[in-house]
């Protein structure tokens, strides 16, 4: 019998788990019939225990509120009646149903066994482009008003509204998508069978718009490229800028609160000059310049006028998205001619429709994450025109599945294949050929550069934003990384033939042709290879522990580091390592030979299909790549100046070992492969100078000054009026071994400042170890759970998720290291205080720094002044820039490190940031100053 009643429930509880005797304190229920909300009710419940302060802070439910409320057992029968003959719906069903059934069981009732629908799961499938699936953020995305987050009835009502939108979306999907979802439904948490059947029946009866292409059981959205309009640029560049920047211009008419920024036009003109003179340019554009628009306008003018595309490269995907979704639409409104801009990424970002269709028809039994991933992709295909996986979020192991079906597997896609015209990657490349502006990232830019320019369409002019990252990105791409986890993952994916779905199918299909190969040898070979791999990495793990027993260098995520080469390791140990590496390479080559023999034998079989062939060839490619990586790491050519190092993770149980190799300098490479070959490369960032000098970045990137324009654009913000810098003079000195005392003083200052700023604080560390210790200490000395403490690497979630959590709670303190020094925008009142725990010098024993410093010393120069200090100043400027993001922002920068005032080099830091008041005094006096400021 089809059910038409849906009961949505939400609970507030004393904690996360009924197994820990947490109890329900509020229950909200909303009933839906015939797509209409017909009933809503809620009640507070007495949990017979104290409500934790954090829960009270979250829900505003106090012990006093529930003192006279009924116990759950008093309401149990009413709850059971409400669910009679209906679906149970919740936003995260396992949580709510788990609590509900635990309470029912404890009160002597039968547990609920209703069909369920989880709106988290269903939203992931049907709204794959949503930025988050937390209830409040999903409601905001769907434009649903949420009155009282974290109150049961309000949450249940919002969940009901979300469900009605989900149901509507489901019933508008094409038949092919619904049919494929129906095949996956049994493995989902939600009982969707009846809803899918109803939707399929409706889809069969309706005549729908021809908005989808259907092919081999897949429905997907593909738009045809409209013909390009021929544009003649009739205005001069000066007139073009006048029409946009000046009084009554396009900017003023398109932006409500437009304020002219002289630096913005100055930057546009500098870029245009560089293009005309065929010179390169370094442009430091401080916070608030509006540099994205400042470089897009001359890039677009030049592209249209010269009828040649221009490449724009960014470091973060966040900036790529911002350019495409915010800045480019604005530019389209500012100019009076059509423009075409697009993002182009590497093959591995794009879905292969052919491979996905093949995997959907596979008989292999998938786990839940793979089933959910397939369901998400099916719906996403009805929406996406790019096929770029970065548009959506997949479950963690879903990305492993996506690797199997990305356009990387289309490398041998036959141009005569019907799938060829549907290939997202092929279409992206085709659109790139006709685009005015192509937005890419530093990683693909470097891959293209170091592979004879095979990946991007040809170009003469290039703009590199976030240019302070170009050197390290180039070094990473010219170097390599290998670890035991990824190597084991590769071997496990191939596996013993009985465990490998693909090999098993191949053997079954072509058994008669393969009798002479002997698969018993394959299994033994695979076991031997894994054994040798374990032996090598086990040896390396303990070797590093032994080497650094008393002096451990830690990476910013807490791994132990050790620089290695034949010259730095005892000859006996080195010989042992090389012998083990050679044995692994020997076994790997045997695996490659075995698979190659399999492929060549199957070529003669009449029914050998291309999917099987592609998978075998991909296995061979992965194994060959790891052979090359092992040889480059342990058997490098003597003329290549690389630094090699090992990192080990002592905190995990799997003894993870990471091997790295990078060139000590990429300046000559960049000069030869980029700056000599291109007419004009414009490099911009908010942080390129030290004390107004570009000299450091010029040397790092290999630029020659005869073809170079340099320009600094000052911020329009009034930093003197918006920022106070406070530096305590009474912190313990780390130089004398007072690390624990320093951490204690820092933690006390953080909490004291939090009292003044009401939380809203970002604390930047240079060491993960110090962050972890500070987090633990702050938890101990907080007398009550007054602040939401979020620690990078401690609190679960990505950087974006941690930032969202920080902004979601009013009284938050976010501890970050490494990536939090830049690219984190928290404008307005969400961030009032920035704490810099230590000046961001790279540890002197970091492998790359060690190698570079040695090279500098050999050239009779000062490694500190030439390398360490400039890098620290640039990173410090990035950190400082987190606080002020708009003209209305104001706040405090509290720098715990007195070296910024006391050391001779301190002025390099203070003279590299905007002119702001710096107060050097006791912590007590500075806290008083902070109170006055707020």
C-alpha positions in Angstrom: 0.0 0.0 0.0 1.4 3.4 -1.0 1.6 5.8 2.0 0.7 9.4 1.6 1.5 10.5 5.1 4.9 11.9 6.0 5.8 12.8 9.6 8.9 14.9 10.1 10.7 14.8 13.4 13.5 16.8 15.0 14.9 16.3 18.5 17.0 18.4 20.8 19.1 16.3 23.2 21.5 16.5 26.1 24.3 15.1 23.9 25.2 13.0 20.9 24.6 9.4 21.9 21.8 7.5 23.8 24.5 4.9 24.6 26.1 7.6 26.8 22.7 8.0 28.5 22.0 11.3 26.7 18.3 12.1 26.7 15.7 14.0 24.6 14.9 17.5 25.9 12.5 18.6 23.1 10.6 17.0 20.3 9.1 18.7 17.3 6.8 16.9 14.8 5.3 18.1 11.5 2.8 16.1 9.4 2.5 16.3 5.7 -0.4 14.9 3.6 -1.2 15.5 0.0 1.9 17.7 -0.3 0.6 20.0 2.4 1.7 20.6 6.0 -1.5 19.7 8.0 -0.2 19.5 11.6 2.7 20.7 13.7 3.4 20.2 17.4 6.2 20.1 19.9 6.9 19.6 23.6 9.7 20.0 26.0 10.7 16.9 27.9 12.4 16.4 31.3 15.6 14.4 30.8 16.0 13.8 34.5 19.6 15.1 34.3 21.3 18.4 33.9 21.5 20.0 30.4 25.2 20.8 29.6 26.0 24.5 29.2 27.0 24.0 25.6 23.6 22.5 24.7 21.9 25.4 26.5 24.0 27.9 24.6 23.1 26.1 21.3 19.3 25.7 22.0 18.5 28.3 24.7 16.8 25.4 26.6 17.7 25.6 30.3 17.2 23.3 33.3 14.5 25.6 34.5 12.6 25.3 31.2 12.3 21.5 31.5 11.9 21.3 35.3 8.1 20.8 35.1 8.0 19.2 31.7 6.7 15.7 31.2 9.0 12.7 30.9 9.4 11.0 27.6 7.4 7.9 28.8 4.4 10.2 29.4 4.3 11.2 25.7 5.5 7.9 24.2 2.1 6.6 23.2 1.1 9.9 21.6 4.4 9.8 19.6 3.7 6.3 18.4 0.1 7.3 17.3 1.4 10.2 15.3 3.6 7.9 13.2 0.9 5.4 12.5 0.7 4.6 8.7 3.3 7.2 7.7 6.9 7.7 6.7 9.3 8.9 9.3 11.4 11.8 8.0 14.4 13.5 9.7 17.4 15.5 8.8 19.9 12.7 9.7 17.5 9.8 10.4 20.1 7.6 12.3 20.4 10.3 15.0 16.7 11.1 15.5 15.4 7.5 15.1 18.2 6.1 17.2 17.3 8.4 20.1 13.6 7.9 19.7 13.8 4.1 19.7 16.2 4.1 22.7 13.6 6.2 24.6 10.7 4.0 23.5 12.7 0.9 24.5 13.5 2.3 27.9 9.8 3.1 28.5 8.8 -0.4 27.6 7.3 0.3 24.1 7.9 -1.3 20.8 10.4 0.5 18.6 9.3 2.3 15.4 9.8 0.4 12.2 8.3 2.9 9.8 9.7 3.4 6.3 12.2 6.3 6.6 13.4 9.2 4.5 16.7 10.9 5.4 16.6 14.5 4.1 20.4 14.8 4.4 20.9 11.8 2.1 18.1 12.9 -0.3 19.4 16.4 -0.4 22.9 15.2 -1.3 21.3 13.3 -4.2 18.8 15.8 -5.4 20.6 19.1 -4.7 24.1 18.0 -5.6 25.3 21.6 -6.0 24.3 22.7 -2.5 27.4 24.1 -0.6 26.5 22.4 2.6 23.9 19.9 3.9 23.7 21.3 7.5 20.1 22.2 8.0 20.5 26.0 8.4 22.9 26.3 5.4 20.7 24.1 3.2 17.6 26.2 4.1 19.5 29.3 3.2 20.6 27.7 -0.2 16.9 26.9 -0.9 15.7 30.3 0.3 13.7 28.8 3.2 13.4 31.1 6.2 14.6 29.5 9.4 13.1 31.2 12.5 14.8 29.4 15.4 17.8 27.1 14.5 18.4 24.4 17.0 14.8 24.4 18.3 12.9 21.2 17.5 9.7 22.6 16.0 11.5 25.2 13.8 14.0 22.6 12.6 11.2 20.0 11.9 9.2 22.6 10.0 12.2 23.6 7.9 12.9 20.0 7.2 9.3 19.5 6.1 9.6 22.4 3.6 12.9 21.0 2.4 11.2 17.6 1.9 8.4 19.1 -0.2 11.0 20.7 -2.5 12.9 17.4 -2.7 9.7 15.6 -3.7 9.0 18.2 -6.3 12.5 17.9 -7.7 12.3 14.1 -7.8 9.0 14.2 -9.8 10.6 16.5 -12.4 13.6 14.2 -13.2 13.7 12.4 -16.5 12.6 8.8 -16.7 16.1 7.4 -17.4 17.5 9.1 -14.2 14.6 7.8 -12.1 15.0 4.3 -13.5 18.7 4.3 -12.6 18.0 5.6 -9.1 15.5 2.8 -8.7 18.3 0.3 -9.3 20.3 1.8 -6.5 17.5 2.5 -4.0 17.9 -0.7 -2.0 21.3 0.3 -0.7 20.2 3.8 0.4 19.1 4.7 3.9 15.9 6.2 2.6 12.9 4.1 1.6 12.3 5.6 -1.8 10.9 2.7 -3.7 7.2 3.9 -3.8 8.1 7.5 -4.5 10.4 6.5 -7.4 7.7 4.2 -8.9 5.1 7.1 -8.7 7.6 9.5 -10.3 8.5 7.0 -13.1 4.8 6.5 -13.9 4.2 10.2 -14.1 7.3 10.7 -16.3 6.1 8.1 -18.7 2.7 9.8 -19.1 4.0 13.4 -19.4 5.5 15.0 -22.5 8.5 16.9 -21.1 10.6 19.7 -22.6 13.5 18.5 -24.7 16.1 19.8 -22.2 17.9 16.5 -21.8 19.9 14.2 -24.1 19.4 10.5 -23.5 21.9 7.9 -24.7 22.5 4.3 -23.5 20.3 4.7 -20.5 21.7 8.0 -19.3 19.9 11.4 -19.3 22.2 14.4 -19.3 22.1 18.1 -20.0 24.3 19.4 -22.8 24.0 22.8 -24.4 25.1 23.6 -27.9 27.7 26.3 -28.3 26.2 29.3 -30.0 28.2 30.9 -32.8 30.7 33.6 -31.8 29.8 37.1 -32.7 32.6 39.0 -34.5 33.5 42.0 -32.3 35.4 45.1 -33.5 37.0 47.2 -30.8 36.2 50.8 -31.8 37.2 52.8 -28.6 40.7 53.5 -27.4 41.8 51.9 -24.2 41.6 55.2 -22.3 38.0 55.8 -23.5 37.2 52.2 -22.6 38.4 52.8 -19.0 36.7 56.2 -18.8 33.4 54.6 -19.7 33.8 52.1 -16.8 35.7 53.8 -14.0 34.9 57.5 -14.2 31.9 59.5 -12.9 28.5 58.2 -14.3 30.5 55.3 -15.7 29.4 51.6 -15.9 30.8 50.7 -12.5 28.9 53.5 -10.7 25.7 52.6 -12.5 26.1 48.8 -11.7 27.2 49.0 -8.1 25.0 50.5 -5.4 27.7 51.8 -3.0 30.4 52.3 -5.6 33.5 54.3 -4.4 36.1 55.1 -7.0 39.5 53.5 -6.2 42.3 55.3 -8.0 44.6 52.3 -7.6 42.2 50.1 -9.5 42.5 52.1 -12.7 46.2 52.6 -12.2 46.6 48.8 -12.1 44.5 48.3 -15.3 46.7 50.9 -17.1 49.9 49.2 -15.9 48.8 45.8 -17.2 47.8 47.3 -20.6 51.2 49.0 -20.8 52.9 45.7 -20.1 50.9 44.0 -22.9 51.7 46.8 -25.4 55.5 46.8 -24.6 55.6 43.0 -24.5 57.0 43.2 -21.0 56.4 41.3 -17.8 54.9 43.0 -14.8 55.0 42.5 -11.0 52.1 44.3 -9.4 51.5 44.3 -5.6 47.9 45.3 -5.1 47.1 45.6 -1.4 43.8 44.6 0.2 40.8 46.5 -1.1 42.3 47.4 -4.5 39.8 45.3 -6.4 42.6 43.6 -8.3 40.4 41.0 -10.0 38.4 43.6 -11.9 41.5 45.7 -12.4 43.2 42.8 -14.4 40.1 41.4 -16.1 39.3 44.7 -17.9 42.6 45.1 -19.7 42.8 41.4 -20.3 39.4 41.4 -22.0 40.2 44.6 -24.0 43.5 43.1 -25.3 41.9 39.7 -26.1 39.1 41.2 -28.1 41.3 43.8 -29.8 44.0 41.4 -30.8 41.6 38.4 -31.3 43.9 36.3 -29.1 42.9 34.5 -25.9 44.5 35.5 -22.6 45.1 33.0 -19.7 44.4 33.9 -16.1 45.9 31.6 -13.5 44.9 31.4 -9.8 46.2 29.3 -6.9 42.9 28.5 -5.2 39.8 27.1 -6.7 37.9 29.6 -4.4 39.3 32.5 -6.5 38.5 30.6 -9.8 34.9 30.3 -8.6 34.8 33.9 -7.6 36.1 35.1 -10.9 33.6 33.0 -12.9 30.5 33.5 -10.7 31.0 37.0 -9.5 33.6 39.0 -11.4 32.9 37.9 -15.0 29.1 38.5 -14.7 29.9 42.0 -13.4 32.3 42.6 -16.3 29.6 41.5 -18.8 27.4 44.3 -17.4 30.2 46.9 -17.7 31.2 46.4 -21.4 29.0 46.8 -24.5 30.3 43.8 -26.4 29.8 40.0 -25.9 32.6 38.2 -24.0 33.3 34.5 -23.4 35.2 33.3 -20.4 35.6 29.8 -19.0 37.4 27.7 -16.4 39.7 25.0 -17.8 41.1 22.2 -15.6 43.0 19.0 -15.9 41.3 15.8 -17.3 40.9 14.3 -13.9 38.3 17.0 -13.0 35.8 16.0 -15.7 33.4 13.1 -15.7 33.5 10.6 -18.6 30.0 9.8 -19.5 31.1 6.6 -21.3 32.9 5.2 -18.3 30.1 6.2 -15.9 27.5 4.4 -18.1 29.8 1.4 -18.1 30.1 1.4 -14.3 26.3 1.8 -13.8 25.8 -1.4 -15.7 28.5 -3.2 -13.8 27.3 -6.2 -11.7 29.8 -5.5 -8.9 28.3 -5.1 -5.5 29.2 -1.5 -4.3 29.4 -0.2 -0.8 27.1 2.6 0.5 29.4 5.5 -0.5 29.7 4.3 -4.1 25.9 3.8 -4.4 25.4 7.3 -3.0 28.0 8.7 -5.3 26.3 7.1 -8.3 23.0 8.6 -7.3 24.5 12.0 -6.8 26.1 11.9 -10.3 22.9 10.7 -12.0 21.0 13.8 -10.8 24.0 16.2 -11.3 24.1 15.1 -15.0 20.7 16.6 -15.5 22.1 20.0 -14.3 25.7 20.3 -15.2 27.0 21.7 -18.6 30.7 21.4 -17.6 31.0 17.9 -16.1 33.5 19.5 -13.6 33.4 17.5 -10.4 34.3 20.5 -8.3 30.7 21.7 -8.8 29.6 19.2 -6.2 30.5 17.4 -3.0 31.0 13.6 -3.0 31.4 11.2 -0.1 35.1 10.7 0.8 35.5 7.4 -0.9 33.3 8.6 -3.8 36.3 10.4 -5.1 38.2 7.1 -5.5 35.2 5.9 -7.6 35.3 9.2 -9.6 39.0 8.5 -10.5 37.8 5.4 -12.3 35.2 7.4 -14.4 37.0 10.7 -14.9 38.1 11.9 -18.4 41.6 10.5 -17.6 40.1 7.2 -18.8 39.2 8.9 -22.1 42.8 9.2 -23.3 42.1 6.7 -26.0 38.5 7.8 -26.7 37.9 7.1 -30.4 36.9 10.2 -32.3 34.4 8.0 -34.3 32.8 6.8 -31.0 29.3 8.3 -30.4 30.5 9.2 -26.9 33.2 11.5 -28.3 30.7 14.3 -29.1 29.4 14.0 -25.5 32.8 14.1 -23.8 32.8 17.0 -21.2 36.6 17.3 -21.5 36.6 17.5 -25.3 33.8 20.1 -25.1 35.8 22.1 -22.5 38.9 22.1 -24.8 36.7 23.1 -27.7 35.2 26.0 -25.8 38.6 27.1 -24.6 39.7 27.5 -28.2 37.1 30.2 -28.8 37.2 31.9 -25.4 38.5 35.4 -24.8 39.6 34.5 -21.3 40.6 31.1 -19.9 40.7 30.8 -16.1 43.0 28.0 -14.9 45.1 27.2 -11.9 48.8 27.3 -11.2 49.0 23.5 -11.1 47.7 23.0 -14.7 49.7 26.0 -15.8 52.9 24.4 -14.6 51.9 21.0 -15.9 51.3 22.6 -19.3 54.6 24.5 -19.1 56.7 21.5 -18.2 55.1 19.3 -20.8 55.8 21.4 -24.0 52.4 23.3 -23.7 50.2 20.3 -24.5 47.3 21.0 -22.1 46.3 24.6 -22.6 45.4 26.3 -25.9 48.2 28.4 -27.2 48.7 31.9 -25.7 51.1 34.8 -25.7 49.9 36.8 -22.7 49.2 35.5 -19.2 48.0 37.0 -15.8 49.0 35.1 -12.7 47.0 36.0 -9.6 48.2 34.8 -6.1 51.6 34.9 -7.8 53.5 34.5 -4.5 52.6 30.8 -4.9 54.0 30.3 -8.4 57.5 29.3 -7.2 56.4 26.6 -4.8 53.7 25.2 -7.3 56.4 25.0 -10.0 58.7 23.2 -7.6 56.0 20.7 -6.6 55.2 20.0 -10.2 58.8 19.6 -11.3 59.3 17.4 -8.2 57.4 14.4 -7.0 55.7 12.8 -4.0 55.2 9.2 -3.2 53.9 7.4 -0.1 53.3 3.9 1.1 49.5 4.5 1.4 49.1 5.4 -2.3 51.4 2.6 -3.5 49.4 0.1 -1.5 46.2 1.6 -2.8 47.4 1.0 -6.3 48.4 -2.6 -5.6 45.1 -3.2 -3.8 43.1 -1.8 -6.6 44.8 -4.3 -8.9 44.9 -7.0 -6.3 45.0 -10.8 -6.5 43.1 -11.8 -9.6 40.2 -13.4 -7.6 39.7 -10.1 -5.7 40.0 -7.9 -8.8 36.5 -7.4 -10.3 38.0 -6.5 -13.7 40.6 -9.3 -13.8 38.1 -11.8 -12.7 35.7 -10.8 -15.4 38.4 -10.9 -18.0 39.6 -14.4 -17.0 36.0 -15.6 -17.0 35.3 -14.2 -20.5 38.6 -15.1 -22.2 39.6 -18.2 -20.2 40.3 -20.3 -23.3 42.8 -17.7 -24.6 44.6 -17.4 -21.3 45.5 -21.0 -20.3 49.2 -20.5 -20.9 49.6 -17.4 -18.7 49.2 -19.0 -15.3 47.4 -16.9 -12.8 48.7 -18.7 -9.8 52.0 -16.9 -10.5 50.2 -13.6 -10.5 48.9 -14.0 -6.9 52.3 -14.9 -5.6 53.9 -12.0 -7.5 51.4 -9.6 -6.0 51.9 -10.9 -2.5 55.7 -10.7 -2.9 55.5 -7.1 -4.1 53.3 -6.0 -1.2 55.7 -7.7 1.2 58.8 -5.9 -0.3 56.9 -2.6 -0.2 56.1 -3.1 3.5 59.7 -4.0 4.2 61.1 -0.8 2.5 58.7 1.6 4.2 59.0 -0.1 7.6 62.8 0.3 7.3 62.4 4.0 6.3 60.0 4.7 9.1 62.3 3.3 11.8 65.4 4.8 10.1 63.9 8.3 10.4 62.8 7.7 14.0 66.4 6.6 14.8 68.0 9.5 13.0 65.9 12.2 14.6 65.5 10.7 18.0 66.8 13.8 19.9 66.2 16.5 17.4 62.9 16.0 15.5 61.9 18.5 12.8 58.2 18.6 12.5 56.1 19.7 9.4 53.2 22.1 9.9 50.9 19.1 10.2 53.0 17.4 12.8 55.0 14.9 10.7 58.7 14.1 11.5 60.9 15.2 8.6 64.3 14.0 7.5 66.4 15.1 4.4 68.0 12.2 2.7 70.5 11.5 -0.1 73.5 9.3 -0.6 75.7 11.9 0.9 73.7 12.3 4.1 73.0 8.7 5.0 75.5 6.1 6.3 76.8 4.0 3.5 75.6 0.8 5.0 72.0 2.1 5.5 72.0 3.6 2.0 73.1 0.3 0.4 70.3 -1.4 2.3 67.7 1.1 1.1 68.9 0.9 -2.6 68.9 -2.9 -2.5 65.3 -2.8 -1.2 64.2 -0.3 -3.8 65.7 -2.3 -6.6 63.8 -5.4 -5.5 60.5 -3.5 -5.5 61.3 -2.1 -9.0 62.1 -5.7 -10.1 58.7 -7.0 -8.8 56.8 -4.0 -10.3 58.4 -4.7 -13.7 57.2 -8.3 -13.4 53.7 -7.1 -12.8 53.9 -4.8 -15.8 55.2 -7.6 -18.0 52.4 -9.9 -16.8 49.7 -7.3 -17.6 51.3 -6.5 -21.0 51.3 -10.2 -21.8 47.7 -10.4 -20.8 46.8 -7.5 -23.0 48.7 -8.7 -26.1 47.2 -12.2 -25.7 43.7 -10.7 -25.4 44.2 -8.6 -28.6 43.8 -11.9 -30.4 40.5 -12.7 -28.7 37.5 -11.8 -30.9 35.4 -10.5 -27.9 38.1 -8.4 -26.2 36.2 -5.1 -25.5 37.7 -1.7 -25.1 36.7 -1.2 -21.5 38.7 -4.3 -20.4 41.6 -3.1 -22.5 41.5 0.4 -21.0 41.5 -0.9 -17.5 44.5 -3.1 -18.1 46.4 -0.3 -19.8 45.6 2.0 -16.9 47.0 -0.5 -14.4 50.2 -0.7 -16.5 50.4 3.1 -16.6 50.0 3.4 -12.8 52.7 0.8 -12.1 55.1 2.3 -14.6 54.6 5.8 -13.1 55.5 4.4 -9.6 58.6 2.7 -11.0 59.7 6.1 -12.5 59.0 7.8 -9.2 61.1 5.3 -7.2 64.0 5.7 -9.6 63.9 9.5 -9.5 63.8 9.5 -5.7 66.5 6.9 -5.0 68.5 6.8 -8.2 68.6 10.4 -9.3 70.8 11.7 -12.1 73.8 13.5 -10.7 73.2 16.7 -12.7 69.7 17.3 -11.3 69.9 19.6 -8.2 67.0 18.3 -6.2 66.3 18.1 -2.4 64.8 14.8 -1.2 63.2 14.2 2.1 61.1 11.8 4.1 58.1 12.6 6.4 56.7 10.1 8.8 53.4 10.2 10.7 53.9 8.9 14.1 50.4 9.6 15.3 48.5 7.2 13.0 48.4 3.4 13.3 49.5 2.7 9.7 53.1 4.1 10.0 52.5 6.4 7.0 55.8 7.4 5.2 55.9 10.2 2.6 58.8 10.7 0.1 59.4 14.0 -1.6 61.7 15.4 -4.2 61.9 19.0 -5.4 64.4 21.2 -7.2 66.2 23.6 -4.9 65.5 26.4 -7.4 63.0 26.8 -10.3 64.1 30.3 -11.3 66.0 29.2 -14.4 63.3 26.7 -15.3 60.6 29.5 -15.1 62.8 31.9 -17.0 63.5 29.4 -19.8 60.0 27.8 -20.0 57.8 30.8 -19.3 59.3 34.3 -19.3 61.5 33.9 -22.4 58.7 32.2 -24.4 55.8 34.5 -23.6 55.2 38.1 -24.8 53.9 39.3 -21.5 53.3 37.7 -18.0 51.6 39.8 -15.4 52.1 38.6 -11.8 50.0 40.0 -9.1 49.3 39.5 -5.4 48.6 41.4 -2.2 52.1 40.3 -1.0 55.0 40.5 -3.3 57.4 43.0 -1.7 59.5 43.3 1.4 59.9 46.9 2.5 58.6 48.0 -0.8 61.2 46.0 -2.7 60.4 43.3 -5.3 64.0 42.0 -5.3 63.2 38.8 -3.5 60.4 37.7 -5.8 62.4 38.7 -8.9 65.2 36.3 -7.9 62.8 33.5 -6.8 61.0 33.5 -10.2 64.0 34.1 -12.4 62.7 37.4 -13.9 65.1 39.7 -15.7 64.7 43.4 -15.0 65.3 44.6 -18.6 61.8 43.2 -19.5 60.1 44.0 -16.3 57.6 46.6 -15.0 57.0 46.8 -11.2 54.2 48.6 -9.4 52.8 48.9 -5.9 49.1 49.8 -5.5 48.3 51.0 -1.9 45.2 49.9 -0.1 42.3 52.4 -0.1 41.5 51.4 3.5 42.4 53.7 6.4 44.4 51.1 8.4 45.5 53.8 10.9 41.9 54.2 12.0 40.9 50.5 11.6 43.7 48.5 13.2 45.7 48.5 16.5 48.8 46.3 16.7 49.5 45.1 20.2 52.9 43.5 21.2 53.4 42.2 24.8 56.9 42.8 26.3 56.5 40.3 29.2 56.1 37.0 27.4 58.7 34.2 28.3 61.6 34.0 25.8 61.5 30.8 23.8 65.2 31.0 23.2 65.8 29.9 26.8 63.7 26.7 26.5 60.5 28.3 27.9 58.2 26.7 25.3 55.6 25.5 27.8 55.6 28.8 29.6 55.3 30.6 26.3 52.3 28.4 25.3 50.7 29.1 28.7 51.2 32.9 28.4 49.7 32.8 24.8 46.7 30.7 25.9 46.0 33.1 28.8 46.3 36.1 26.5 43.9 34.5 24.0 41.2 34.0 26.7 41.7 37.4 28.1 41.4 39.0 24.7 38.3 36.8 24.0 36.6 38.4 26.9 37.2 41.8 25.3 36.2 40.9 21.7 33.5 38.3 22.7 35.4 35.6 20.8 35.5 36.3 17.1 39.2 35.5 17.1 41.6 33.9 14.6 44.8 32.6 16.1 47.6 31.9 13.6 50.4 29.4 14.5 53.5 28.5 12.7 53.7 25.0 14.3 51.1 22.4 14.4 52.7 21.0 17.6 52.2 24.4 19.3 48.6 24.7 18.0 47.8 21.2 19.4 49.3 22.0 22.8 47.6 25.4 23.0 44.2 23.8 22.1 44.6 21.3 24.9 45.6 23.9 27.4 42.8 26.3 26.4 40.3 23.5 26.9 41.8 22.9 30.4 41.8 26.5 31.6 38.4 27.5 30.3 36.3 27.4 33.4 33.1 26.9 31.4 32.3 26.2 27.8 32.0 29.9 27.1 33.7 29.8 23.6 33.4 27.5 20.7 37.1 26.4 20.3 37.9 25.2 16.7 41.3 23.7 16.0 42.7 22.9 12.5 43.6 19.3 12.4 41.8 18.7 15.7 38.2 19.7 14.9 37.0 17.5 12.0 36.3 19.1 8.7 38.0 20.9 5.8 39.3 24.5 6.0 36.1 25.8 4.5 34.0 23.8 6.9 36.0 25.1 9.9 35.6 28.7 8.7 31.8 28.1 8.3 31.6 26.7 11.9 33.6 29.7 13.1 31.1 32.1 11.5 28.1 30.1 12.7 28.9 30.5 16.4 28.9 34.0 17.9 31.6 33.3 20.5 34.2 31.4 18.5 38.0 31.1 18.6 39.6 29.5 15.6 43.2 28.1 15.8 44.9 27.7 12.5 48.3 27.0 10.9 49.7 26.7 7.4 46.8 27.4 5.0 44.9 29.7 7.4 47.5 32.4 7.0 45.9 33.3 3.6 42.8 32.9 1.4 40.5 33.0 4.4 38.0 35.9 4.1 36.0 36.6 7.3 34.7 40.2 6.7 32.7 42.3 9.2 32.0 41.6 12.9 32.7 37.9 12.6 36.4 38.6 13.0 37.5 41.3 15.5 40.9 40.0 16.7 43.8 38.4 15.0 46.5 36.7 17.1 49.9 35.9 15.5 51.6 33.5 17.9 55.1 33.6 16.3 56.6 35.4 13.4 56.2 32.9 10.5 59.8 31.9 9.9 60.2 28.5 8.3 61.9 26.1 10.6 65.7 26.2 9.8 65.7 22.4 9.7 62.9 22.1 7.1 64.4 20.0 4.3 63.8 22.4 1.5 65.0 25.4 3.5 68.1 23.5 4.6 69.0 22.7 1.0 68.4 26.2 -0.3 70.2 27.8 2.6 73.3 25.6 2.0 73.3 26.6 -1.7 73.1 30.3 -0.7 76.0 29.9 1.8 78.1 28.2 -0.8 77.6 31.4 -2.9 78.9 33.5 0.1 75.6 35.1 0.9 73.5 35.3 4.0 70.7 32.7 4.0 68.7 34.4 6.7 68.5 37.7 4.8 68.3 36.2 1.3 65.7 33.5 2.1 64.3 33.1 5.6 63.4 36.7 6.3 61.8 37.6 2.9 59.6 34.4 3.1 58.6 35.2 6.6 57.7 38.8 5.8 55.5 37.7 2.8 53.7 35.2 4.9 53.3 37.7 7.8 51.7 40.1 5.4 49.3 37.4 4.3 48.4 36.7 7.9 48.0 40.4 8.7 45.6 40.7 5.7 43.1 38.4 7.3 41.7 41.1 9.6 40.6 44.0 7.5 38.6 43.0 4.4 36.4 46.1 4.0 36.2 49.8 4.8 34.0 49.1 7.8 36.1 46.4 9.4 38.1 47.2 12.6 40.0 45.2 15.0 43.2 44.2 16.9 46.3 42.3 15.8 47.9 40.8 18.9 51.5 39.7 18.1 52.9 37.5 20.8 56.4 37.5 19.4 58.4 40.5 20.7 61.1 40.0 18.0 58.9 42.2 15.8 60.0 45.2 18.1 63.2 44.0 19.7 65.1 42.3 16.9 67.1 44.3 14.3 65.1 42.7 11.5 61.7 43.5 13.2 61.4 46.7 11.1 61.3 44.5 7.9 57.9 43.3 9.1 56.5 46.5 10.4 57.6 48.5 7.4 56.1 45.9 5.0 52.5 46.4 6.2 50.4 49.5 6.1 51.3 52.3 8.6 49.4 51.3 11.8 49.7 52.2 15.5 52.0 49.6 17.2 51.8 49.4 21.1 54.6 47.6 22.9 53.7 47.2 26.6 52.8 44.7 29.3 50.0 42.2 28.6 47.9 43.9 31.3 48.3 47.3 29.7 47.6 46.0 26.2 44.4 44.4 27.4 43.3 47.8 28.8 44.1 49.3 25.5 42.0 46.7 23.7 39.0 47.4 26.0 39.3 51.1 25.1 39.5 50.3 21.4 36.2 48.3 21.6 
